[in-house]
Amino acid sequence: MPRGSVWQHAGVRLFVAVVPPRAVLDELEATMAPLRPGWPALRWTGMPAWHVTLAFLGEVGDHTVAALGPRLERAAARHPSLSLSLAGGGAFPGPKRARVLWTGLHGDLRALEALARSVAAGARRAGAPPPDEGRRFRPHVTLARCREPANVTGLVGELAGYTGAPWTATGIDLISSNPGGAGAAPRYDTVARCPLRPPAS
């Protein structure tokens, strides 16, 4: 992982995520594009915002960033690469009064959950405890948000049969969330990447 200036980001909102490769995101975009026009009231996300959050860290001050990098490196190195695919759809808290529309994951989900626990523990030891640590881990990619609770049962049904191509996750990304101006969507910037343990040869 890069040292020096990459860890001088202080007072920024950070999270740790697995980011699917571009080909997987292109495939999801091809599925979502024809669905969006029928639901103009939803706040749709796009490829720059598509990721699987492992731990949201919130506002991180300069007194913790120096410890955060090595902790995340060690957490990632303890876990092997993961075989994953995007699949299906759902909504939080439920399809009839949804606030968030998402697609889920198939594959090495137990290993992904174990990785998320290690990331959260490492962040906590570095002084950046995730606010939602201890809650049930529900891996997903957010596709849209609802300003008011919405019935998205039809959309969830449309996504029920979706199965994306499998891919191998080889690392985790530390990402900064930067507010967009004048109501624009936030901008996400990867500030560091920690590799997972490669499979045994």
TORKOL-4160 file (C-alpha; in steps of 0.2 Angstrom, whole numbers, padded with zeros to 4 digits, m for minus):
201
<pt num="1" X="0000" Y="0000" Z="0000"/>
<pt num="2" X="0006" Y="0018" Z="m0004"/>
<pt num="3" X="0014" Y="0027" Z="0011"/>
<pt num="4" X="0016" Y="0045" Z="0015"/>
<pt num="5" X="0004" Y="0057" Z="0007"/>
<pt num="6" X="m0010" Y="0044" Z="0005"/>
<pt num="7" X="m0012" Y="0044" Z="0023"/>
<pt num="8" X="m0013" Y="0063" Z="0025"/>
<pt num="9" X="m0031" Y="0063" Z="0021"/>
<pt num="10" X="m0039" Y="0070" Z="0038"/>
<pt num="11" X="m0056" Y="0074" Z="0043"/>
<pt num="12" X="m0064" Y="0065" Z="0028"/>
<pt num="13" X="m0078" Y="0052" Z="0027"/>
<pt num="14" X="m0071" Y="0035" Z="0024"/>
<pt num="15" X="m0077" Y="0018" Z="0021"/>
<pt num="16" X="m0069" Y="0001" Z="0016"/>
<pt num="17" X="m0077" Y="m0009" Z="0002"/>
<pt num="18" X="m0075" Y="m0022" Z="m0011"/>
<pt num="19" X="m0077" Y="m0015" Z="m0029"/>
<pt num="20" X="m0082" Y="m0026" Z="m0043"/>
<pt num="21" X="m0072" Y="m0025" Z="m0059"/>
<pt num="22" X="m0078" Y="m0014" Z="m0073"/>
<pt num="23" X="m0085" Y="m0029" Z="m0084"/>
<pt num="24" X="m0096" Y="m0034" Z="m0069"/>
<pt num="25" X="m0102" Y="m0016" Z="m0067"/>
<pt num="26" X="m0105" Y="m0014" Z="m0086"/>
<pt num="27" X="m0116" Y="m0030" Z="m0085"/>
<pt num="28" X="m0126" Y="m0023" Z="m0071"/>
<pt num="29" X="m0128" Y="m0006" Z="m0080"/>
<pt num="30" X="m0135" Y="m0015" Z="m0095"/>
<pt num="31" X="m0148" Y="m0023" Z="m0083"/>
<pt num="32" X="m0153" Y="m0007" Z="m0074"/>
<pt num="33" X="m0153" Y="0006" Z="m0089"/>
<pt num="34" X="m0170" Y="0000" Z="m0096"/>
<pt num="35" X="m0178" Y="0000" Z="m0078"/>
<pt num="36" X="m0174" Y="0018" Z="m0073"/>
<pt num="37" X="m0186" Y="0028" Z="m0085"/>
<pt num="38" X="m0201" Y="0019" Z="m0077"/>
<pt num="39" X="m0196" Y="0025" Z="m0059"/>
<pt num="40" X="m0191" Y="0044" Z="m0061"/>
<pt num="41" X="m0195" Y="0047" Z="m0042"/>
<pt num="42" X="m0180" Y="0036" Z="m0037"/>
<pt num="43" X="m0163" Y="0043" Z="m0034"/>
<pt num="44" X="m0153" Y="0031" Z="m0045"/>
<pt num="45" X="m0135" Y="0027" Z="m0042"/>
<pt num="46" X="m0123" Y="0023" Z="m0056"/>
<pt num="47" X="m0106" Y="0014" Z="m0058"/>
<pt num="48" X="m0095" Y="0026" Z="m0049"/>
<pt num="49" X="m0105" Y="0023" Z="m0033"/>
<pt num="50" X="m0107" Y="0004" Z="m0035"/>
<pt num="51" X="m0097" Y="m0006" Z="m0022"/>
<pt num="52" X="m0100" Y="m0018" Z="m0007"/>
<pt num="53" X="m0097" Y="m0009" Z="0009"/>
<pt num="54" X="m0087" Y="m0019" Z="0022"/>
<pt num="55" X="m0086" Y="m0005" Z="0035"/>
<pt num="56" X="m0092" Y="0013" Z="0035"/>
<pt num="57" X="m0080" Y="0023" Z="0046"/>
<pt num="58" X="m0087" Y="0040" Z="0045"/>
<pt num="59" X="m0077" Y="0056" Z="0049"/>
<pt num="60" X="m0059" Y="0051" Z="0052"/>
<pt num="61" X="m0047" Y="0063" Z="0060"/>
<pt num="62" X="m0028" Y="0065" Z="0057"/>
<pt num="63" X="m0024" Y="0056" Z="0074"/>
<pt num="64" X="m0031" Y="0040" Z="0067"/>
<pt num="65" X="m0026" Y="0039" Z="0049"/>
<pt num="66" X="m0008" Y="0034" Z="0053"/>
<pt num="67" X="m0014" Y="0019" Z="0062"/>
<pt num="68" X="m0028" Y="0014" Z="0050"/>
<pt num="69" X="m0017" Y="0009" Z="0035"/>
<pt num="70" X="m0007" Y="m0004" Z="0043"/>
<pt num="71" X="m0022" Y="m0011" Z="0052"/>
<pt num="72" X="m0032" Y="m0013" Z="0036"/>
<pt num="73" X="m0017" Y="m0021" Z="0027"/>
<pt num="74" X="m0015" Y="m0034" Z="0041"/>
<pt num="75" X="m0034" Y="m0037" Z="0041"/>
<pt num="76" X="m0034" Y="m0040" Z="0022"/>
<pt num="77" X="m0018" Y="m0051" Z="0022"/>
<pt num="78" X="m0027" Y="m0063" Z="0033"/>
<pt num="79" X="m0041" Y="m0067" Z="0021"/>
<pt num="80" X="m0040" Y="m0076" Z="0004"/>
<pt num="81" X="m0047" Y="m0070" Z="m0012"/>
<pt num="82" X="m0065" Y="m0072" Z="m0014"/>
<pt num="83" X="m0076" Y="m0079" Z="m0028"/>
<pt num="84" X="m0092" Y="m0068" Z="m0029"/>
<pt num="85" X="m0106" Y="m0063" Z="m0041"/>
<pt num="86" X="m0120" Y="m0050" Z="m0041"/>
<pt num="87" X="m0138" Y="m0058" Z="m0040"/>
<pt num="88" X="m0156" Y="m0054" Z="m0037"/>
<pt num="89" X="m0163" Y="m0039" Z="m0029"/>
<pt num="90" X="m0171" Y="m0032" Z="m0013"/>
<pt num="91" X="m0175" Y="m0017" Z="m0003"/>
<pt num="92" X="m0172" Y="m0010" Z="0014"/>
<pt num="93" X="m0182" Y="m0011" Z="0025"/>
<pt num="94" X="m0194" Y="m0020" Z="0013"/>
<pt num="95" X="m0201" Y="m0018" Z="m0004"/>
<pt num="96" X="m0217" Y="m0010" Z="0000"/>
<pt num="97" X="m0210" Y="0004" Z="0010"/>
<pt num="98" X="m0192" Y="0005" Z="0003"/>
<pt num="99" X="m0179" Y="0017" Z="0006"/>
<pt num="100" X="m0165" Y="0008" Z="m0003"/>
<pt num="101" X="m0166" Y="m0003" Z="m0018"/>
<pt num="102" X="m0151" Y="m0016" Z="m0020"/>
<pt num="103" X="m0144" Y="m0031" Z="m0029"/>
<pt num="104" X="m0136" Y="m0044" Z="m0018"/>
<pt num="105" X="m0122" Y="m0056" Z="m0019"/>
<pt num="106" X="m0118" Y="m0075" Z="m0021"/>
<pt num="107" X="m0102" Y="m0084" Z="m0018"/>
<pt num="108" X="m0090" Y="m0084" Z="m0004"/>
<pt num="109" X="m0102" Y="m0075" Z="0008"/>
<pt num="110" X="m0096" Y="m0082" Z="0024"/>
<pt num="111" X="m0078" Y="m0078" Z="0020"/>
<pt num="112" X="m0084" Y="m0060" Z="0015"/>
<pt num="113" X="m0093" Y="m0058" Z="0032"/>
<pt num="114" X="m0077" Y="m0064" Z="0041"/>
<pt num="115" X="m0067" Y="m0051" Z="0031"/>
<pt num="116" X="m0079" Y="m0038" Z="0036"/>
<pt num="117" X="m0077" Y="m0042" Z="0054"/>
<pt num="118" X="m0058" Y="m0041" Z="0052"/>
<pt num="119" X="m0059" Y="m0024" Z="0044"/>
<pt num="120" X="m0071" Y="m0018" Z="0057"/>
<pt num="121" X="m0059" Y="m0024" Z="0071"/>
<pt num="122" X="m0044" Y="m0017" Z="0063"/>
<pt num="123" X="m0053" Y="0000" Z="0061"/>
<pt num="124" X="m0058" Y="0000" Z="0079"/>
<pt num="125" X="m0040" Y="m0004" Z="0085"/>
<pt num="126" X="m0034" Y="0011" Z="0074"/>
<pt num="127" X="m0047" Y="0022" Z="0083"/>
<pt num="128" X="m0060" Y="0023" Z="0069"/>
<pt num="129" X="m0074" Y="0011" Z="0075"/>
<pt num="130" X="m0088" Y="0009" Z="0063"/>
<pt num="131" X="m0104" Y="0016" Z="0069"/>
<pt num="132" X="m0114" Y="0001" Z="0064"/>
<pt num="133" X="m0101" Y="m0012" Z="0070"/>
<pt num="134" X="m0111" Y="m0027" Z="0077"/>
<pt num="135" X="m0126" Y="m0026" Z="0066"/>
<pt num="136" X="m0130" Y="m0040" Z="0054"/>
<pt num="137" X="m0119" Y="m0039" Z="0039"/>
<pt num="138" X="m0130" Y="m0039" Z="0023"/>
<pt num="139" X="m0118" Y="m0037" Z="0008"/>
<pt num="140" X="m0126" Y="m0028" Z="m0006"/>
<pt num="141" X="m0124" Y="m0015" Z="m0020"/>
<pt num="142" X="m0135" Y="0000" Z="m0018"/>
<pt num="143" X="m0145" Y="0004" Z="m0034"/>
<pt num="144" X="m0157" Y="0018" Z="m0029"/>
<pt num="145" X="m0163" Y="0028" Z="m0014"/>
<pt num="146" X="m0180" Y="0034" Z="m0011"/>
<pt num="147" X="m0184" Y="0051" Z="m0004"/>
<pt num="148" X="m0200" Y="0045" Z="0004"/>
<pt num="149" X="m0204" Y="0026" Z="0007"/>
<pt num="150" X="m0209" Y="0019" Z="m0010"/>
<pt num="151" X="m0217" Y="0002" Z="m0015"/>
<pt num="152" X="m0203" Y="m0005" Z="m0026"/>
<pt num="153" X="m0211" Y="m0023" Z="m0027"/>
<pt num="154" X="m0211" Y="m0022" Z="m0046"/>
<pt num="155" X="m0193" Y="m0018" Z="m0047"/>
<pt num="156" X="m0188" Y="m0031" Z="m0035"/>
<pt num="157" X="m0197" Y="m0043" Z="m0045"/>
<pt num="158" X="m0188" Y="m0037" Z="m0061"/>
<pt num="159" X="m0172" Y="m0041" Z="m0052"/>
<pt num="160" X="m0176" Y="m0058" Z="m0045"/>
<pt num="161" X="m0169" Y="m0067" Z="m0059"/>
<pt num="162" X="m0153" Y="m0057" Z="m0061"/>
<pt num="163" X="m0137" Y="m0066" Z="m0060"/>
<pt num="164" X="m0121" Y="m0057" Z="m0065"/>
<pt num="165" X="m0105" Y="m0065" Z="m0070"/>
<pt num="166" X="m0093" Y="m0072" Z="m0056"/>
<pt num="167" X="m0077" Y="m0063" Z="m0052"/>
<pt num="168" X="m0063" Y="m0064" Z="m0040"/>
<pt num="169" X="m0061" Y="m0051" Z="m0027"/>
<pt num="170" X="m0042" Y="m0049" Z="m0024"/>
<pt num="171" X="m0042" Y="m0033" Z="m0013"/>
<pt num="172" X="m0051" Y="m0021" Z="m0002"/>
<pt num="173" X="m0052" Y="m0002" Z="m0005"/>
<pt num="174" X="m0052" Y="0012" Z="0007"/>
<pt num="175" X="m0063" Y="0025" Z="m0001"/>
<pt num="176" X="m0067" Y="0043" Z="0003"/>
<pt num="177" X="m0084" Y="0050" Z="0001"/>
<pt num="178" X="m0084" Y="0068" Z="m0005"/>
<pt num="179" X="m0100" Y="0079" Z="m0005"/>
<pt num="180" X="m0106" Y="0084" Z="m0022"/>
<pt num="181" X="m0111" Y="0102" Z="m0025"/>
<pt num="182" X="m0128" Y="0109" Z="m0027"/>
<pt num="183" X="m0137" Y="0092" Z="m0024"/>
<pt num="184" X="m0125" Y="0082" Z="m0035"/>
<pt num="185" X="m0121" Y="0064" Z="m0030"/>
<pt num="186" X="m0106" Y="0061" Z="m0019"/>
<pt num="187" X="m0090" Y="0058" Z="m0027"/>
<pt num="188" X="m0080" Y="0042" Z="m0021"/>
<pt num="189" X="m0061" Y="0042" Z="m0022"/>
<pt num="190" X="m0051" Y="0027" Z="m0019"/>
<pt num="191" X="m0036" Y="0033" Z="m0008"/>
<pt num="192" X="m0028" Y="0016" Z="m0004"/>
<pt num="193" X="m0030" Y="m0003" Z="m0009"/>
<pt num="194" X="m0025" Y="m0018" Z="0002"/>
<pt num="195" X="m0023" Y="m0035" Z="m0006"/>
<pt num="196" X="m0031" Y="m0050" Z="0000"/>
<pt num="197" X="m0020" Y="m0066" Z="0002"/>
<pt num="198" X="m0018" Y="m0074" Z="m0015"/>
<pt num="199" X="m0024" Y="m0092" Z="m0017"/>
<pt num="200" X="m0011" Y="m0106" Z="m0012"/>
<pt num="201" X="m0002" Y="m0112" Z="m0028"/>
